[in-house]
């Protein structure tokens, strides 16, 4: 019997959801938290025995926080996964062992992500980041409109295993459309931070020990850099040695630069119409 509940966020995921559900079938408490899909997502989830809850999407942190507070999880620990992600057998064993031996002060576990594009693991252009994915829901909340920062009340432990992420599984058009939406939310977040006079620190972008807080300061620093799209390309392709990932690495670095330019243009546009 599993001691871990599963949380899957969906919106029109009929293509990817079956594969995701197959990698979490060991859990007896799977929750599909759906943003009012118009395809067969809900049908697929219910056929697999998952609990389905629907709620219109507003922004990432609000949506995720609502789910953590209102979904009736059976177990004290929750593993969060997207439909285009897959758990490996090694990670499944590790997270089950981690929960079984977790000390009382541990509130969450971080897991590394592997991104794939054109059949290749982007080993260099995308650093394998640690993501808080296994946690006690009452001790976690999210901040930011998009690319939310996970705030944890308690100790966080890093695990060794990876989960696999397939962000281009639905094709380039879907990726571009999704990042068009992300860029709008990023621009809104930038302007909201400026209006609120959010405080940040240059040194904290490099020396802050908490990874989530360090990421916040790094983002605020990055938003103040000139030529951000070019800087992002150089970071991904040269500094991270994305060129070692061949053609997929070059394409991914270019796409990230385009995404950054979308944020720049939308921020300027929104600033121009502000009262």
Secondary structure, 3 states (H helix, E strand, C coil): CCCEEEEEEECCCCCCHHHHHHHCCCCCCEEEEECCCCCCHHHHHHHCCCEEEECCCCCHHHHHHHHHHHCCCCCCEEEEEECCEEECHHHHHHHHHHHHCCCCCEEEEEEEEEEEECCEECCCCCCCCEEEEEECHHHEEEECCCCCEEEECCEEEEEEEEEEECCCCCCHHHHHHHHHHHHHHHHHHHHHHHHHCCCCCCCHHHHCCCHHHHHHHHHHHHCCCCCHHHHHHHHHHHHCCHHHHHHHHHHHHHHHHHHHHHHHHHHHHHHHHCC
